[in-house]
Amino acid sequence: MAGHARVGFGVLVLAVLLVGEARAQRSAQQPQPGNWSASSKSSAQPNKPVPATKEQKGGTTAATQGDALAARNPAIPNDYKLVMLIKTTIIAVNQANMTGNYTLLRDLGTPDFQRSNNPTRLAEAFASLRQRNLDLAPILFITPKLAGPPSLQQNGSIRLTGLIPSSPEQVHFDFAFLQVDGQWMLDGISLAMVQPKAPIETSAAPAAQAAKKR
């Protein structure tokens, strides 16, 4: 029998600080919980996602989960708000890296995040990124791509994992945000600059030769 042409398929693996190609390939793996550059103690703990939709009202959940759990499960923000949370967080990191002052980035965090991460701790967490002297400001003009729907964690935070399809490197992110007094605040953060994988090219020649043999 004639040989068949083999076609390679790219597999996208997205994990905190170990990431693959863009979501354009429609395949992604959720990062493992707790693998943050900086986080609060609650986000550092493994959390099982809690199903949630944008239609949730004031944290309404199944009655079996109890009123206490429902009270801390707020509605997922709309797409515009999610994009703003992602972009403002990356810009805050960018400003901190450029100035060496991580106080503002810390102030964007929840009280627990602030207790767990002083400015010195944050400076250490982003030292390798800061040393590259990158300006991430252009991401303001690029729409983030999520690896999957926002997931609501058991501690009430939302998990946003995905990438900014910038060039020549993409900005891969994994964020957790927790609502405090009606405001979504940073509760966990991880960033990585990643070279996108080149698409795998296959030649049509072997397939054409196989067709001729038939």
N, C-alpha and C positions, 0 to 999 in steps of 0.2 A: 504493500500500500504506500501511497505517496505520503511523505512526511508533512506534518502540519506546522504552520508557522506559529511560533510561540509569541504571545503578547504579554508584556510585563505590565503589571498594574502597580501604581504608586499607592502606598499605604500611609495614611496620615496618622501620626501618633502625637498627641498633644498632652504633655505633662508639665508640671511646674519645673522650670529650669531645664527640662529635657523635652524639647518640642520638635515636631516635624513640619510638614508642609502645610499650606493654607487650607482653610475649610472649603475652598473651591472644589476640592476633591470629594467633598461630602462624606468625609470619614474622620472621626476624631475619638480619642480616648480621654476620659475625664481624669484630671490630675488626682493623685492620692491626697486625702485629707491630711492636714497638719504639716505639709511640706512648704511652709511659708518662709519668705525672707524676713518678714515681721508680722506679728499677729497678736491678738489678745489671747488670754488663757483659754477662753471659751472656744474661739475659732481654732486653736491649736489642738483641741480634742477632736477625735474622729466623730463626725456627725453624719447620721443617716439622713438623706434628703427627705423632706416632707412634701408630698404633692401640693402644688399651689398653682393658681391661675390668676390672671389679671382681674378676673371678676370677683375674687375674694373680697368681702366687705369687712374691714376692721378685724381681720384675722379669723374669720369664721371657718371652722374646721369641723371634722366629724365629731359628734357628741362624745364618742368613746374616748377621745383624746383629752377631754376635760376642759373646763373653762380657763384654767391657768395656761395651758398650752395654746389655746385659741387666742388668748389675749396677746401673746407675743408673736403671733404669725400674721403680720400685716399684709396688705395687698401688695403684689409685685408691682413696682413702678411701670409706667408705660415706656414704650421704646425710646421716646425722646429723653426721658429722665435717665434711663439706663445708659444711653450714649453720653449724656452729660456727666454722669458719675464716673464712667470710664475715662473720658478725656480729661476732666479736671484732676483726677488722681494722677494720671501720667504726667500732666503739666506740673503738678505740685512736686513730683519726684524730679522732674527736669529742672525746676527752679532751685530745689534743694541741692542738686548736684552741681549746678552752675555757681551757686553762692557759697556752698559749704554749710549752709544753715538749714537744719532739718526741723526747726521748731514749728514752722507752719505746717509741714507734712504731719507732724505729730498732732498738731491741734485739730487736724481733720479727722482724727480717730476718735473712737468711743473712749469713755473713761477707762475701761479695762485695757484698751490698746495703749493709751497714754501711760498707764501705770506699768505696763510690760515693756514699753519702748521709750527710753529717753532719747534726746537728739543724738547723743554719742552712739547709742546702740543702732539707731537708724543709719548714721553715717557709716558704721562698720558694715551694715547689711548691704549698702549700695556702693561700697568702695570700688569694687571692680567695674561697675557701670560708670561711676564718676570718673575714674581714671582714663576712660576712653574719650572723654571730652566730647560727647555726642550732644547734639541739639535736637531734642525730640519735639520741638514746637510745631514742625510741619504736620504732625499727626492731627492737629486741629482741623485740617482740611480733608481728612480721610475717614471714612465710615468704618467703625470697628466691625469685625465679624465674630460672632459667638460660636463656640464649638457645639453648643446645644442650648436649649431653653434655660433661663435662669432657674436655679434650684434653691428651694427654701430649706435651710438647715434646721436641725432640732433646736438650736439655741435662738432661732428667730432671724438669723442673718440670711442674706441672699448671696449665692455664689455665682460670680460671673467669670467665665473662662473663655478665652478666645485670642484673637490677634488683630493687630492693625496691619493691613497689607501694604506697608511702606516699602521703599526701595532705597538702597540695595539690601537692607536688612529689615525684617519684619519685627514688630514689637509684640511679643507674646505676653499675655497677662493672665493672672489668676487673682481675683479680688473677692473679698467678703465685705458686705456692708450690713450694718445693723441699725435699725431705727431707734433713735434716742430723742425723746421729747418731740416726736414728729419729724425729725430730720434723719436722713440716711447718712451714717458716719462710717468711716473706714474701720474695719475690724480684722482684716488680714490682707496681705499684699505680697505678690511675687511678680517680678518682671524679668524678661530675658530677651536679648537681641539675637535673632536667628536668621541665618541665611536660608532663603527658600530653596527647596530642592528643585533642580532642573527637571522638567517633565521627561519621562522616559520615551525616547523615540524608537520606533520599530520600522524596519524596512519592509516595503511591500514586495521586494524582489523574491524572497523565498516563497511567499504565497503564490506569486505569479508563476514561478517555476513549477510549484506543485500542481497548479491548475493545468499547465501544459501537459504534465505527465499523465493526468487523468484523461 
